[in-house]
C-alpha cells in the first residue's frame, strides 16, 4: 500500500522554477562574465546540461518536463549597484540581500515604451521539444518570468518614469500586449504548458 502511494500520491505536484545548475555550467557562465570563455562555449555547456536534466526527468517519470531554466540569465542591460531606496525593503528577494548585509543585485528599469521585439523563449522551447518523445510534448513545461516582477519590487513611482507612462494601467497594458505576442509565438510552436514563476507571491 505504501509503495503504491509513493508512486501515485493522492495529490498533484510538480517542480517550480529553476532546477539547480550543474557546477560545470556555473563555472562556464562565470568564465564568460570574466572574459575567459566565449558565448559559444556557454551555449555548448547549456546544451549539454539541458540534455542531461531532460534525460533525468524522463527516466524518473516526471510529467512536467522542463529544461531546468538552465539558459535563463538576465539578457537586459542592467543597472549596477542600484540605490536600495528605490526598492520595497519587505520584498523577499530584497530583504534577503539586506539581511545578509548586501545591497540589491543588478536590476532593470523601464526607460521607454514596452513592446515585443523578438521572442525570448522560442529557441529554448524548440531545443527542449527536440529532446522529448512526440507523445510527451503536451506535458513539457516552460517557465516565464512573472509580468509584474519589475513593478512589484520598486517603491511607488520608481517602476517607470512619468514621462513614459502616466499610470500603472498604461504600463501593464503594454506588458500584457508583449506577453500575448510571446505566448502566441510559443503556442504556434507547439507549447501547451506555461508556468509563470513569481516566488514573491508563492
Long-range contacts (C-beta under 8 A, 24 or more apart in sequence): 14-62, 14-63, 14-64, 14-141, 15-62, 15-64, 15-66, 16-143, 16-195, 16-197, 16-202, 17-69, 17-143, 17-197, 17-199, 18-68, 18-69, 18-72, 18-143, 19-53, 19-66, 19-68, 19-69, 19-70, 20-68, 21-49, 21-68, 21-70, 22-49, 22-52, 22-70, 24-49, 25-49, 25-70, 29-73, 46-70, 46-71, 47-127, 50-127, 50-128, 50-131, 51-131, 54-128, 54-131, 54-132, 55-131, 58-132, 58-136, 63-139, 64-139, 64-140, 64-141, 64-193, 65-128, 65-132, 65-136, 65-139, 65-140, 65-141, 66-128, 66-140, 66-141, 66-142, 66-143, 67-124, 67-127, 67-128, 67-142, 69-143, 71-124, 74-106, 74-108, 75-120, 76-108, 77-108, 78-106, 78-107, 78-108, 79-106, 79-107, 79-108, 79-109, 80-106, 81-106, 82-106, 82-107, 82-109, 85-155, 86-154, 86-155, 86-158, 87-153, 87-154, 87-155, 87-158, 88-152, 88-153, 88-154, 88-155, 91-152, 91-153, 91-200, 92-199, 92-200, 93-153, 93-199, 93-200, 94-153, 107-150, 107-153, 108-150, 109-150, 109-158, 109-160, 110-150, 110-159, 110-160, 110-161, 110-164, 110-165, 110-171, 111-161, 111-164, 112-164, 113-164, 113-174, 114-171, 114-174, 114-175, 114-178, 115-174, 115-177, 115-178, 116-177, 116-178, 116-181, 116-182, 119-182, 119-185, 119-186, 120-182, 121-182, 121-186, 122-185, 122-186, 122-189, 125-186, 125-189, 125-190, 125-191, 126-189, 129-189, 129-190, 129-191, 137-190, 137-192, 138-192, 138-193, 139-193, 140-191, 140-193, 141-193, 141-194, 141-195, 142-186, 142-191, 142-193, 142-194, 142-195, 143-194, 143-195, 143-196, 143-197, 144-179, 144-182, 144-194, 144-195, 144-196, 144-197, 145-196, 145-197, 146-196, 146-197, 146-198, 146-200, 146-201, 147-172, 147-175, 147-176, 147-179, 147-196, 148-172, 148-198, 149-198, 149-200, 152-200, 153-200
